[in-house]
Amino acid sequence: MPQLRTALAQINPTVGAIEHNADLVVTMTRHAADRYAHLVVFPGAALTGHPLDDLSEQQTFVDAAERAAGSLAARLDAEGLGSIAVVVGHLSPDPNSADPNRADPNRADPDSTAANRAGAGRRSLAVLYGGRVVVQQMAHRAPADHFSIARLHGADVALALGEDVWPDSNCAVSVYRESAPGVLVVLDSQPYRRAHTDQPLERAQHRARQAGTSLVEVNLVGGQDAVVHDGASLVVGADGSLLGRAPQFSDGCLIVDLDLPVGTASVPERFAPADEEVGTHIVRRTLLSEPALPSYPGEPGSVSPALNPTAATYTALVTGLRDYARKNGFESVVLGLSGGLDSAVVAAVAIDALGADKVHGISMPSTYSSEHSRTDAAAMAEATGLNYREVPIAAMVGPFIESLGLTGLAEENVQARVRGIVLMGISNQEGHLVLATGNKSEVAVGYSTIYGDTVGGYAPLVDVPKTHVAEIARWRNAAAVEGGDRPPIPSSSIEKAPSAELRPGQQDADSLPDYALLDALLEARLERGLSGAELVAEGFPAPTVQEVLRMMRVAEWKRQQYAIGPQISEHGFVRDRRMPVTNGWRERM
Amino acid sequence: MPQLRTALAQINPTVGAIEHNADLVVTMTRHAADRYAHLVVFPGAALTGHPLDDLSEQQTFVDAAERAAGSLAARLDAEGLGSIAVVVGHLSPDPNSADPNRADPNRADPDSTAANRAGAGRRSLAVLYGGRVVVQQMAHRAPADHFSIARLHGADVALALGEDVWPDSNCAVSVYRESAPGVLVVLDSQPYRRAHTDQPLERAQHRARQAGTSLVEVNLVGGQDAVVHDGASLVVGADGSLLGRAPQFSDGCLIVDLDLPVGTASVPERFAPADEEVGTHIVRRTLLSEPALPSYPGEPGSVSPALNPTAATYTALVTGLRDYARKNGFESVVLGLSGGLDSAVVAAVAIDALGADKVHGISMPSTYSSEHSRTDAAAMAEATGLNYREVPIAAMVGPFIESLGLTGLAEENVQARVRGIVLMGISNQEGHLVLATGNKSEVAVGYSTIYGDTVGGYAPLVDVPKTHVAEIARWRNAAAVEGGDRPPIPSSSIEKAPSAELRPGQQDADSLPDYALLDALLEARLERGLSGAELVAEGFPAPTVQEVLRMMRVAEWKRQQYAIGPQISEHGFVRDRRMPVTNGWRERM
């Protein structure tokens, strides 16, 4: 029975940095070679990073990505790694990009942007072997696009990109079921989603049973703007048994020995691909090597546990921030440390991402700041060792109020905006990335001062509702205690009633529904898409529904100017949402 | 020979405001009835507004739009307008929205957002007649979707949405050529594009000749966030002759008498649609009325001239701002009036959009402001009558510099950010919309202070390069002189060297290439998509190309936080662009 030592190379590429990403592939392949792997599988988009957005339309980029697969094959061979089959996700020129819609500059229908985005490049995969690209396969769009099976050491390895495997109909799984390969290898680029804790495994088990083969799924890891990939690459047997799983949010190489059935289909001459029809699809077979290797003692794969949703969300925030900073050349961050919950959690995330010595927390008390705000901020600094300073803002706020005669909300907002200037000034002077500390609940209903507390290049909590922020804080403190460390977040920051402290005695509850109610309503609206009437039918008070929907509509212009941050929910609040600002729609309820 | 008095009802709906938009339809139909029209054609998306973006996925909105067509038909009939055939663009539930991709919450391929966006609603058109919806037709996506021909007073009227007519292949024109209707009526929702001055007419003439019929094309007018529709609805004879054209950027009703061939195809019983196959397509015929009306003396249609590109761009800016303000409930605007070109042009646009008494220009001199800056700003106020005040910022800047010890760029940025706070403070206190005055050249290369001069809810010049801003200013002044008015923009604001005045003697030319060079390079890059190597081959100096591409990459995070404003160029800088912020791609040149 053929054996294949398979390495799941869970890497963290940077969008656009093709040469850097190729270096990662070489390093990880060398690592796999040291452990005698025969097959090394990288994630989808490993060479280009993901998501590419408009970069996939730039012809020079597409060409560079395509060329990179060839030069990488040559380089691996030159470094003595040519006898290992290396599977990588990359980008190829799309033969169908001469789309008639693209040719007509006058076309302005609602789908034209999407049509353009389908653009010049199409996601693809390649098998690099013996110094050459021996298999090329594009993301499947039309019957003419082929699926590939490579015979390696006597076993049939079927190849697919993630998007070819997950749709319910017309997918690679049904095609490969007919072709009976030994293993189905999937190059994936799935982002983390809080709601999906158990789904990737269940889905893989379902697919393995459907295809009747074992399944190797390798996923990206790491942050890229609003997306965080969580890795958790896995191997599942044909019977659905979990044979190996890589850790979440951590790059590395998982080795699994596969025992595979002998490939019995007739194969063409070595490296000369031959096509066969399977239903309306084309399967292309390529012979890399035959027969099976002499039998060797296999090692069992390791199975990392899946993190619980709170731990996973926190780790996604840490990963997102760490990679945003690192990939954009920032060594340190600065944020306003108000003593409140949001800024404390963002500081904790930043400390875990970059180290306390790289985090600068600025307390900016105004005349309305409570004593406990200052002591809570200072306590966090003391507990964690982050860089802490106090910049009282009264002397900066005064001249605006006096010059302009501001009162009420206008006066409140000046305080927040002065803080924004202070943070940006320190950033400009010292080179730190500014973190915006607003949470999803605030962003959704616009409970923030634009150009004030919204200031920043990255917003860790933009997709985390307030109630989850509190949950995360409690979990992080508990994890510290469990590990014998001091809890980073002052418990009074978690337990006290939220307040913006922009006027005497102000509390969030004066302007907003209770956060438990607000967050439940936002979840029902944004994640489940309930209408106003459906929300009321679920038991939300009609006046609250009406007011929250109004606030969301009015806040849309602010949300569109908000910093990017990691998407956590299914229907994220950064990349995925495109609502009109000018919007006369009013739901009846 | 059948005659049809046809009204081209060029209206300005608001996205989402279905009832308001229905009111516009009734008002305009009544107006057309007063002029004895038999057929009233409204634009695509007349009932819903355009573009809808994610609103088209909200089931309650789609259902409301669908219902609105029926109630509008009943209302028109109740108001005695039921004997006029009214064609409106709206939105219908998409029978294919049960997309398997939508059912799988784990799917995260690059196209999933677009797939979701294809969502619950599909653009459609309806003919309202005799109190009923007698014809319904969806935007064409599959062979099963039908095209419609209505027999009205003995003539065959073929119907299409804009997106069904403009693609080069597989379009309604080829289907209708076979069916030989008397006239092809197109409901369009084309945005204004500077480069398209002559194209809409040429394209319509081409289509009319292709279809072998006369062509009535009705377009939306007005601003909606980043989109400005320019109207210019038109009627072209089967021979390509221009029979009528509505003015650009102005709502209204153009009446054209059409002499049409007698419809000879056999038609079914009244209001009972019958399908026939034309090639692989389906044409659905519906009889509304027969035979032809008694002959009457027709009136020639009026032909409004097309504006030149500079006049059209300026008018697009005025339209965009006027509608953004009006549709969002703002009566007045505030902006920083620096004495420079950009703010002067934005002020002129605002005055033309809202009236000088609704425009508040704030001069905010610093210690580095030149004397001519203050006198130029004051001169503009004097020439136009806008509300003008001076708020010196030295007293507000000082405390930041002193508290934080800021120097260099950090000190420069504080000045811009203090101005931002002043404008937002006045806005909060007095209720004006804040206008950001940055131009496209600045936004592209990030020559701006984020949260400073970028502050604002609407940015009229975001898609207008600096050299075009100067051209617009000269044109506006010349137009004033021609009309016997005082030129609004001080000529020294146009002619002096651009400067941010954030340090002594600073000029834009110290940090940026000459604007003529920069704008040519940006145009080649953004509109024509040239690579770095292609830019150098076109004669742009390699170091300049490299530096500008670097600046654009580094500015991307700021651009994404910038206010929306009207798209003028083909590949706009607001809606259309989706570049990664974290981006390791470096072009070789």
Interface residues (C-beta under 8 A of the other chain):
Chain A: T14 V15 G16 A17 I18 H20 G49 H50 P51 L52 D53 D54 L55 S56 E57 Q58 Q59 T60 F61 P100 N101 A103 D104 P105 N106 R107 A108 D109 P110 D111 T113 A114 N116 R117 A118 R123 A139 G162 E163 W166 P167 D168 S169 S189 Q190 P191 R193 A195 H196 Q199 P200 R203 Q224 D225 D323 Y324 K327 N328 V391 A395 M396 G398 P399 F400 S403 L404 G405 L406 T407 L409 A410 N413 V414 R417 V418 G420 I421 V422 M424 G425 I426 N428 Q429 I450 Y451 V455 G457 G529 S531 G532 A533 W557 Q560 Q561 Y562 A563 I564 E570 R575 D576 R577 R578 M579 P580 V581 T582 N583 G584 W585 R586 E587 R588
Chain B: T14 V15 G16 A17 I18 H20 G49 H50 P51 L52 D53 D54 L55 S56 E57 Q58 Q59 T60 F61 P100 N101 A103 D104 P105 N106 R107 A108 D109 P110 D111 T113 A114 N116 R117 A118 R123 A139 G162 E163 W166 P167 D168 S169 S189 Q190 P191 R193 A195 H196 Q199 P200 R203 Q224 D225 D323 Y324 K327 N328 V391 A395 M396 G398 P399 F400 S403 L404 G405 L406 T407 L409 A410 N413 V414 R417 V418 G420 I421 V422 M424 G425 I426 N428 Q429 I450 Y451 V455 G457 G529 S531 G532 A533 W557 Q560 Q561 Y562 A563 I564 E570 R575 D576 R577 R578 M579 P580 V581 T582 N583 G584 W585 R586 E587
